[in-house]
Amino acid sequence: MSRTEFVVATAIILFVAFCLGWFANWLVHRFSRVAADDVAQLDRMSQELHEAEETRDQAITYLQQREAELTNQLAQTEAELRAAMDGLRDARHEAEEIRAHLKSQQAG
């Protein structure tokens, strides 16, 4: 192989390598490129997701407050019920004492 043939063969090999590199670069950019519509849609979806998370957090906070209010109200109602039951028990006991006293006065 003469010097000229060697230079031509090297030039051809380098040109083919350049073409393959350019083609590989084109393929990578072709398949990894994201359209502007896709980016806008992703931005919109992320904004909607953020808003949904904020709404969820607000709902959780509201439910926790409401649960605390209802728990407090239930405790108050139970305390009132206990007081009413104690009062009723005392009234029944007093009524039994009065009946017994009346029966003893009627008998004696």
BELWODA-V281772 format. One record per run of one state. SS is the DSSP state (alpha for helix, beta for strand, coil for the rest). FROM is the first residue (numbers start at 1). TO is the last residue. Records with the same first field share a line. If there is no record, write none. Layout:
SS = FROM-TO / FROM-TO
This chain:
coil = 1-2 / 33-35 / 108-108
alpha = 3-32 / 36-107
